[in-house]
Amino acid sequence: MAVTKTEPINGSTNKPSSSSVSMKSDLMSTLSLKSLKLKTKQQELLIRVSILCLVYVLAFITRLFSVLRYESMIHEFDPYFNYRTTLFLTEKGFYEFWNWFDSESWYPLGRIIGGTLYPGLMVTAAIMYWGLRFLRFAVHIREVCVLTAPFFASNTTLVAYFFGKEIWDTGAGLVAAVLIAICPGYISRSVAGSYDNEGVAIFALLLTFYLFVKAVNTGSLAWGLGSALGYFYMVSAWGGYVFIINLIPLYVLVLLITGRYSMRLYVAYNSMYVLGMLLAMQIRFVGFQHVQSGEHMAAMGVFFLMQGFYFLGWVKHLLGDKKKFEALLRIIVTCAVGVGAIALGVGTASGYISPWTGRFYSLLDPTYAKDHIPIIASVSEHQPTAWSSFMFDFHILLFLFPAGLYFCFKRLSDATIFIVMYGLTSMYFAGVMVRLILVATPAVCLISAIAVSATIKNLTTLLRTKSKVSQTGTTKGASGGKGSSKALPDQSQPFQRNGSYCIAFRCFLPAQGAHGNRVIFDDYREAYYWLRQNTPADAKVMSWWDYGYQITAMGNRTVIVDNNTWNNTHIATVGRAMSSYEDEAYEIMRSLDVNYVLVVFGGVTGYSSDDIKQVFVDGENWRWSIPFLPIETAKIVRFLVEYKLSYYRFGELVTEYGKPPGYDRARGVEIGNKDIKLEHLEEAFTTSNWIVRIYKIGGVSIALIYCLDQGSDFRNVQWIHVLDFVSSDNLSSHPTPPPSHTNTCFQQQKFKLDHIQQSCSNSTITAEGNKYYGECHEKSIRFLKPANKEASLGRETDSERWAPPPQGYALGCFWWAEIAFV
Amino acid sequence: MGPIVIPCSNYKGKGQDILAASSSNNQIQILNAERRIDLSSHIVKVFLTLKVENVGTSPASEIFLAFPPSQADQLALVKAQAAIGKKKKKSYVHLDVNPTQLPDAPNGTKYFSISLLNPLSSGETATLEVLYILTHSLEPFPAEISQLESQLVYFRDSALILSPYHIKQQTTFIKTPSTKVESFTRVEPTKFAGRELKYGPYEDRPPYSFSPVIVHLENNSPFAVVEELLREVEISHWGNLQITEHYKLVHAGARHKGVFSRVDYQSRASVKGASSFKHLLASLPPRVHSVYYRDEIGNISSSHLRTDYRKSELEIEPRYPLFGGWKATFVIGYGLPLEDFLFESPDGKRYLNFSFGCPLAQTVVNKLTIKVVLPEGSKDPSAAVPYPVEQHLETKYSYLDVVGRTVLVLEKKNVVPEHITPFQVYYTFKPIFMLAEPLMLASVYFLFFMACVAYLQIDISIRK
């Protein structure tokens, strides 16, 4: 039934190929003069090649959705970092890139970019760019970066074809190629503009597996070398290579246990492991981890085990006596296990071999993260997968997967064992973390392809024997074509899925206008571009770490923290600044030399995952922060910097008809404090929909002051005399007078620049900070001014409201540590 | 002729020089001079009507205009025309204006000479109309303003027209953008009414009379200055003219100081952000297609295109409103049908006829670079531009280029909208070159398929 149903579609897919058949036959008749008709084998090849070409194109164009709907641009956060580094690589060359110390991020620490990233993606894009430029294609590097992921997705379909062919037959290969091309779980990570490591890494992962299986099947050193190179590419591209280096030993172990040890396996594994390890060590970020880290030890153990196996086989061959051999075996095994255990123990104890990381534990045990590293549990990408995501990402494949497993078990071989193990382990990991569905996708596609191909093949043979009608040209390729057409109805779903992914990208937010027209909130880019154009080139911007990569890439300004999250203390400092009172926050910001603070606020547009949510609501979940209670209950919250910066002057704005001014649409409440005063910060820029707000740290000067009267409070000082003002820009360069200076009392006193300008023309000075030292003497009569009357009012009136914070607020700020599986 | 008294401290020139200068020009005198200065935008337009008379004996073929050196730097354009005929049948003839130097210029005065069509014989009179445009001549004061303040500027000039000739009667009118004028120098008779400030009439002023005045007025018109504009015009003989324009825009008015409050700006942008501007209007040629407006970080979604058969208007909005000192860089690109702009001259050469200048309305371009990218294989490029420009040649490699395309680069400083006039670029091109790239592609594909066929047909294994 299924076959008859799919006939017309099948016919249509073959139509172009049949026309090209005649064309090609024409060509061949003139060229080779052999025969006018194609042989069956040639026909099959032609059909196969044309199907593969179509799949190749299909995989590419399904991923162009975001370019067609929006524009050719990089999406999300990490891709912006990758884009920036690629730009650097193409402009400055590889050597500079390798030694790049980036002072624009993690100010003032900086980041050694060359040594802390997986360069595979950038180098790939740069090589493609240089290649295209060499061929005189005047492309921009951005376009190359945007299309890298779809291009590699297309390549992955080819690898999937060969892989399917290797483990089952060409039919399964073709179906696998089609499924990979349209599987939503993979599309979501490889759409145009999603310029991330995974886009390249899935290709590398599948390539490594394919070449390894090929090496195991053939026992050829060349394929083993190929898989080592594939592994090297994978290591250079993505941290997920750990999956390979653990799955392959596991697979070898299973083969050993099930008695499938062979010389082919020995050659394949040893060549792949030794070469792959040596090559991987060339990547600076990975370094000597292959011999030092606990996560890589399994591979090494299996390597030694293989040698032992081989050795035993040799000894067995030499001895020939079974009893002697068994005795020897016992001794050797005991010794080997003992030596191995001691080596591992000593290595671990001495710190030479690092223990497993929390990330690795959390992968093995889903409950581990919740108890030990709440931060891992908190990031949405690392949540355990819901059933619905399996449904969305795999669709019908979810049902085909068990069927495929059945066929694999039915026709067990070295290759099918591999794909079964790959499928089962990756499915387990996909269940642990949403993000790892991506790794499982190729396996699921391949196993499902086996199911489809085997079923159709069985069905056709069944039909053929029943009707006894001999059909011409029903070959493996044709059955593959049917398989591909059967999978065609799946395509409608990926488009929808794809759309939802694009909307989730946070560079701009499309929305529906009042008249149903599409409105794009392009506030992020508005703010970043403002920063880029209208702030000093060396300005430092403090923001939540999420926006770090985008600020450096689009705004071209130095950030304090970014998405790399390699230094939790630094992030915690910023987090603390954001969730402190303005005075304290100001101290922190000064110490970090911050010039601008950027906050994301969704109260006007109803965009709920803004900074307030990140700091207060999520913070509550992570058990470190105070609860966010909007109107009257949480008085403290209303004086924290994050709150103040988000809601500054928001109380004057009517956001929704029929609601009071200051109605927060994201949280659906009216804000409690509508009269927010900022003391040290001033609004520098707010985007048109208020999504991004940028504040400038008030220009502070150090004033050298002569003062009269001693006192603990600056307001008691009767007369002050301003000697000199030093701009905050050269704060550090200005010599601070020693406190022991006799007869003078140089003070360090802070003023806002506004006031200082006025004070020079003999008017007002507002005193705010209160640090000074030394004895004071009356010395001069210039610019005398009573200080007590001009003292800032804000502090006194606020003082009662500024209740001491509850114990433990803004303490453990370590919840941020990003798990970044990358 | 007696010694001339210069009433201006700036012009403490040596009496001898002035005497010499004036003596060479004493055969011309100006009967009546009327000057209208339009300050309504940041581009200052001055309309000068001169009625000159030859009081000497020999015929005069040139009339000199004098500018103080500070103004000469700001001068973007000087145009002159002569009125012919009586009132009813009045028509205007364009006259050539060229910068010249007189040997005895007092205090670095700069001159422009207007070449008359017919030399002015003794006793004859002629009426000349001069338009000159000054840029960057309004100095914001205070130099920094906050969002809520409106922008005040200084305009400096002389109440008396600087001229190498004796002027019998002269009047100066200054048109202000609003009625709000903070202060102005009085040189009696001076009158301010409505939006017009009137200096004069002054009678019988000797050559090089100068009386500096300063007007402090409100001017909230957009001070849109393009610091650098690069226009790339790429000719494709397949029928398309591709224009790419790179702008570096800046608000050149009083610098923005302190906070930018979105609440204030949102509530009443015209009052609480009066000095800022948000929209720009670019007038593009008709039949424009595939217009884009973007910057380094992607597409800017706020633009509108209106087209009709006579012209196209592109209204663009930078990502954020521009306050004083704020910058924005962006790129506008569009395609045009080639047949509207490329023609064949009688001598077999082809020429491109395209407009010079910046398509944005009411903007000053500090440095304009026009790059005309000729198709690969074209030869002997030459340009005919109505203004003095710097020219040189470059080579550019675009898609599938082997030898590269010749690029003719034209550069000009200080360009105002009045500069928008057509210019021509002539070159020779053989149509056969059009086929080079398609043939190249075709042969690559052919070779590829041949290789495939060969691979499938030839057995290259060693074993038999």
Interface residues (C-beta under 8 A of the other chain):
Chain A: L27 M28 L31 S32 Q42 L45 Y70 E71 M73 L135 R136 F137 A138 C507 F508 I520 D522 R525 E526 Y528 Y529 W530 R532 Q533 N534 M554 R649 E652 L653 E682 E683 A684 F685 T686 T687 S688 W690 D754
Chain B: G258 V259 F260 S261 R262 V263 Q266 R294 D295 E296 I297 G298 N299 I300 S301 S302 R319 Y320 G325 W326 K327 A328 T329 Y397 S398 Y399 L400 D401 V402 V453 L456 Q457
